[in-house]
Amino acid sequence: MTYSIVARDEHRGQLGVAVQSHYFSVGSLVSWADPGVGVVATQSVVEPAYGPRGLGLMRRGSSAPEALRRLLIDDDQETVRQVALVDNDGRVAVHTGARCIREAGHRVADGVSAQANMMERPTVPDAMLAAYRSTSGELPDRLVAALEAAEREGGDIRGRQSAALMVVAPRASGRPTEDRPVDLRVEDHRDPVAELRRLLDLRSSYLRVEAGDELAAAGDVEGALAEYAAAHAEQPQNAELAFWHGVALAATGREEEARELLEQAFAEREGWRELLRRLPAAGLFPEDAELVERMTAASTGAPASRPISGGGPGA
């Protein structure tokens, strides 16, 4: 009922798992990952306990093959299970039970395994592995490319419903956003893999905003504005990115540029206008009542009455 891929990035050491199925909220059952430990995909007649148990075994020192062996020994229904593991050293283990509904199978290469059951065609794992290995870029993009290849190959014979993508760090730091940089789920959607790709692209744009915030905090205003502009260019219909880019421009005296962006946000929801009025009290916009009034006034098509410099971009 599912196709998935587990992998360790050979360059950065990150570990990842991606999955799609005609099943509600597949990520909550199939995909498991722990930074500095490994990743697990458990599917077919799914035994969700394989996830935490497999990670626990690897955390205590078992290799992926040894962890899989111990999982299967304890399971009297191993013939209907499909499970794949990759440990932090890139060792791969995978099992497709003899009674998994065809078309079922898996393909393995260094540090990666693609597995599928109940597919339209038996070639899905091959297509996934080929796409993963031929795609450049970071691990999340390569994993989603594998899912996209599975769809082109026919995918789940029943169709599609949900998808998930999880990437974890090669070492645990105790900082959640660093330990689990990607954790995306599409619970119910007519085209979940395409939606997962959209979310991954949106995540990239928000990372640009975070980079801009760091540059602003370091005093590099022009560098920050460049990141905000790039993020908004990637997501031109996103009101939030337009708003914060506009706030940053207005705070540095570039009112004409700011107005167009702020009006985009205001047109979507009046709450953005009121939010701008509240920012000075939080230290996220200059304490300048006239500037706030100009930026929140209803657009008349006339130029701003007086540009003002000062203040830093807020986010």
C-alpha positions in Angstrom: 0.0 0.0 0.0 3.0 2.2 0.1 6.3 3.2 -1.5 9.1 4.8 0.5 12.8 5.5 0.5 15.4 5.7 3.3 18.8 7.1 2.8 22.0 8.6 4.3 23.5 11.6 2.5 27.0 10.7 1.7 28.2 14.3 1.8 26.5 15.9 4.9 25.7 12.7 6.8 22.0 13.6 7.1 19.5 10.8 7.3 16.1 10.9 5.6 12.9 9.0 4.9 10.1 9.8 2.5 6.9 8.0 1.8 3.6 8.2 -0.1 0.5 6.0 0.1 -3.2 5.8 -0.6 -3.8 6.0 3.1 -4.6 8.8 5.6 -1.6 10.3 7.5 0.9 7.7 6.2 3.8 9.6 7.8 2.5 8.9 11.3 2.8 5.2 10.8 5.6 4.5 8.3 8.4 7.1 8.7 10.7 7.2 11.8 14.0 9.0 12.3 16.4 9.9 15.1 19.4 12.3 14.7 22.7 10.5 15.0 21.0 7.1 15.0 19.1 6.2 11.8 15.9 6.0 9.9 13.2 3.4 9.5 10.3 2.9 7.0 7.8 0.3 8.1 4.9 -0.6 5.8 2.8 -3.2 4.0 0.7 -4.7 6.8 2.3 -2.1 8.9 3.7 -2.7 12.4 4.3 0.9 13.6 6.3 -0.5 16.6 9.1 -1.4 14.2 9.9 2.3 14.0 10.7 3.1 17.7 12.0 -0.4 18.3 14.3 -0.3 15.3 15.6 3.1 16.3 16.1 1.9 19.9 18.2 -1.0 18.8 20.4 1.2 16.6 20.7 3.8 19.4 22.0 1.0 21.7 24.7 0.1 19.1 23.1 -2.4 16.7 23.8 -2.0 13.0 20.8 -1.6 10.7 21.1 -5.3 9.5 21.3 -6.5 13.1 18.4 -4.4 14.2 16.3 -5.7 11.3 17.2 -9.3 12.1 16.0 -8.9 15.7 12.8 -7.2 14.6 11.9 -10.1 12.3 12.8 -12.8 14.8 10.3 -11.4 17.2 7.5 -11.1 14.6 5.3 -14.1 13.7 3.9 -12.0 10.8 7.1 -11.1 9.1 5.8 -12.5 5.8 3.4 -9.6 5.4 5.9 -6.9 6.6 8.0 -4.6 4.5 10.6 -2.6 6.4 13.8 -0.7 5.6 16.5 0.8 7.9 19.6 2.9 7.4 21.9 3.5 10.4 24.2 6.5 11.0 27.1 4.8 9.3 25.0 4.3 6.1 24.5 0.6 6.5 21.2 -0.5 4.9 18.9 -3.4 5.7 15.5 -4.1 4.1 12.9 -6.9 4.1 10.0 -7.6 1.8 7.9 -10.4 3.2 6.8 -13.2 0.9 3.2 -12.4 1.3 3.3 -8.7 0.7 0.7 -7.8 -1.9 2.3 -7.5 -5.4 3.7 -5.7 -7.0 6.2 -5.6 -4.1 9.9 -5.4 -3.9 12.9 -3.3 -3.0 16.2 -2.0 -4.5 19.3 -1.1 -2.5 22.5 0.9 -3.3 25.1 2.5 -1.0 23.4 4.2 1.8 19.9 4.0 0.3 16.9 1.6 -0.1 13.7 2.1 -2.1 10.8 -0.2 -1.3 7.2 -0.6 -2.5 4.2 -2.8 -2.3 0.8 -2.9 -3.9 2.2 -1.0 -6.9 0.8 -0.7 -10.4 4.2 -1.9 -11.8 7.1 -3.8 -10.3 9.5 -1.2 -11.6 8.7 1.5 -9.0 11.7 0.8 -6.7 14.1 0.8 -9.7 12.7 4.2 -10.8 12.9 5.6 -7.3 16.5 4.5 -6.8 17.5 5.9 -10.2 15.9 9.2 -9.6 17.5 9.5 -6.1 21.0 8.7 -7.4 20.8 11.0 -10.5 19.3 14.0 -8.7 21.7 16.7 -7.5 21.1 18.9 -4.5 20.4 18.3 -0.9 18.9 15.2 0.6 15.3 16.4 0.9 15.2 17.3 -2.8 16.7 13.9 -3.8 14.1 12.1 -1.6 11.2 13.9 -3.1 12.6 13.3 -6.6 12.4 9.6 -5.8 8.7 9.9 -4.9 8.0 11.9 -8.0 9.7 9.1 -10.0 7.5 6.5 -8.4 4.4 8.5 -9.4 5.6 8.6 -13.0 6.1 4.9 -12.9 2.5 4.4 -11.8 2.8 4.4 -8.1 0.3 2.8 -5.7 -2.3 0.8 -7.7 -5.1 2.4 -5.7 -3.9 6.0 -6.3 -2.6 8.6 -3.8 -3.6 10.3 -0.6 -0.8 11.2 1.8 2.9 11.7 1.9 5.7 12.6 4.3 9.3 13.7 4.4 11.7 13.7 7.4 15.4 14.5 7.5 17.5 14.4 10.7 21.1 15.5 11.5 24.1 13.2 11.7 24.6 14.2 15.3 22.1 15.2 18.0 22.6 18.7 19.3 19.6 19.1 21.6 18.3 21.9 19.3 15.1 20.7 17.6 15.3 22.8 14.5 18.9 21.6 13.8 18.3 18.0 14.8 15.2 17.7 12.6 15.6 20.3 9.9 12.8 18.8 7.7 9.6 17.3 9.0 6.8 17.7 6.5 3.5 15.8 6.2 0.6 15.9 3.7 -2.2 14.1 5.5 -4.9 14.0 2.8 -4.5 15.5 -0.7 -5.4 14.6 -4.2 -1.8 15.0 -5.3 0.3 14.6 -2.1 3.7 14.3 -3.7 3.2 17.6 -5.6 2.0 19.2 -2.4 5.0 17.9 -0.5 7.3 19.4 -3.2 5.4 22.7 -2.8 5.9 22.7 1.0 9.6 21.9 0.5 10.0 24.8 -1.8 8.1 27.0 0.7 10.4 25.9 3.4 13.4 27.0 1.4 11.9 30.5 1.1 11.3 30.7 4.8 14.9 29.7 5.4 15.9 32.7 3.3 13.8 34.9 5.7 15.6 33.3 8.7 19.0 34.0 7.0 17.8 37.6 6.4 16.9 37.9 10.1 20.4 36.8 11.1 22.0 39.3 8.7 19.8 42.1 10.1 20.8 41.2 13.6 24.4 41.4 12.6 23.9 44.8 11.1 24.0 43.8 7.4 20.8 45.5 6.4 21.4 45.3 2.6 22.2 41.6 2.9 19.0 41.0 4.9 16.9 42.9 2.4 18.4 40.8 -0.4 17.4 37.6 1.3 13.9 39.0 2.0 13.5 40.0 -1.6 14.7 36.6 -2.9 12.2 34.8 -0.6 9.3 37.0 -1.8 10.4 36.5 -5.4 10.2 32.7 -4.9 6.7 33.0 -3.3 5.2 36.1 -4.9 1.6 35.3 -3.7 2.6 34.7 -0.1 1.2 37.6 2.1 3.4 36.9 5.0 6.7 37.1 3.1 5.4 40.2 1.3 4.5 41.8 4.7 7.8 41.2 6.4 9.8 42.3 3.4 7.7 45.4 3.3 8.3 46.0 7.0 12.0 45.7 6.5 12.0 48.2 3.6 9.8 50.7 5.4 12.0 50.5 8.5 15.1 51.5 6.4 13.4 54.4 4.6 12.4 52.7 1.4 8.8 53.6 1.7 7.7 53.5 -1.9 9.0 49.9 -2.3 7.5 48.9 1.0 4.1 50.3 0.2 3.4 47.9 -2.7 4.4 44.9 -0.6 2.4 45.9 2.4 -0.7 46.6 0.3 -0.4 43.0 -1.0 -0.7 41.7 2.6 -3.4 44.3 3.5 -5.5 43.2 0.5 -5.5 39.6 1.7 -6.4 40.4 5.3 -7.0 43.6 7.3 -5.3 42.0 10.3 -1.9 42.7 8.6 -2.5 46.4 8.8 -3.3 46.2 12.5 -0.3 44.0 13.1 2.0 46.7 11.7 0.6 49.2 14.2 1.6 46.8 17.0 5.1 46.2 15.9 6.8 49.3 17.4 5.8 48.3 21.0 7.6 44.9 20.4 10.7 46.6 19.1 10.1 45.3 15.5 9.5 48.6 13.8 10.6 52.2 14.4 8.8 54.1 17.2 7.6 56.7 14.6 3.9 57.3 14.6 3.9 59.2 11.3 5.8 56.4 9.6 3.3 53.9 10.9 0.4 56.0 9.8 1.8 56.4 6.3 2.5 52.7 5.9 -1.0 51.7 7.2 -3.0 54.3 5.5 -5.3 53.2 2.7 -3.6 53.4 -0.6 -4.5 56.5 -2.7 -2.0 56.0 -5.5 -0.2 59.1 -4.4 3.5 59.0 -3.3 4.4 58.8 0.4 4.6 62.3 1.9 8.0 62.0 3.4 10.5 59.1 3.4 12.2 58.4 6.7 15.3 56.4 7.5 16.1 54.4 10.5 15.1 51.2 12.2 15.9 47.6 11.4 13.9 45.0 9.5 11.6 43.0 11.6 10.6 39.4 11.2 
